[in-house]
Amino acid sequence: MDKTTALPIDPAAANAAGASGRGRAAERRGMAVIPYRESRLKGIAQSLALPVIVLIVWEIAGRAGLIMSGILPYPSLVAQGWWTWAFGENVMGLNAYAGTWAENAFNSFERVAKGYVVAILIGVPVGVIIGWSKLAARIVDPTIQSMRPIPITAWLPFSIALFGIRDFGAIFLIALGAFYPIVVNATHGARDVSTNLIRAAAMMGANRRQMLFRVVFPSALPAIFTGMRIGLGIAWTAVIVAEMVAVKSGLGYVLWDAYYVGRMDIVIADMVSIGILGFMSDWLIVQLQNYCLKWKQQR
């Protein structure tokens, strides 16, 4: 029988080889990070290119007198008015908007958050149950589908008559507006669950409750998050509509009041503020979606 002769191993050489391998691996990781950062910076630059060009052209046209600054003030005037709105002081009552931006932005954000949470707490369970149960679909879904085409503005008189000029009227309109896309997408997600998953769960002995919470709901999450993002956009639309008529504070109220007194710089600054707050809230939903749907990304 042949015998294999074990060769002596030099510890120093082994350590050097290991260090060299680790060094090459770290170098490869570093080389991978650099292109990723460059690609991300390039993407950000491409996203900002068009808005920056529009602002530059707008500024040049405004300063050249091609655009009436009283109707469409150029960006530097808007920035100046926004700065006073955010950080200025109302000296002798000469500027009613000075220093009120944070308070109004917080009021609008708070109303959106409350109405949006109510819409999620009601819309997600109702949508999943409608998609999962044929009986619930026959009883509940026709009513929801018949009320869904009614626009938010049509509910304004009802909201004012029922709740008056108070926050609860705005929260009602926000919740109503965000409810429909959430419930429709949740219904679609629950109905679109793979039949193979249902059969596999049944073969493993899962009852209907376990199947609903461990199979149907997780599978419907991508559609639910889609509905949540659409509902969030409608919630911001609803809060502006509600604050213009049914509430006496917030960004929507300032928007209409500034238009009424001819402060178009505040109007544009208000519109940009709404866009920024909407973008930030949507970003939070996307981060929550990425966290909850890690399994989908890995697959």
Secondary structure, 3 states (H helix, E strand, C coil): CCCCCCCCCCHHHHHHHHHHHHHHHHHHHHHHHHHHHHHHHHHHHHHHHHHHHHHHHHHHHHHCCCCCCCCCCCHHHHHHHHHHHHHCCCHHHCCCCCCCHHHHHHHHHHHHHHHHHHHHHHHHHHHHHHHHCHHHHHHHHHHHHHHCCCCHHHHHHHHHHHHCCCHHHHHHHHHHHHHHHHHHHHHHHHHCCCHHHHHHHHHCCCCHHHHHHHHHHHHHHHHHHHHHHHHHHHHHHHHHHHHHHCCCCCHHHHHHHHHHCCCHHHHHHHHHHHHHHHHHHHHHHHHHHHHHCHHHHHC
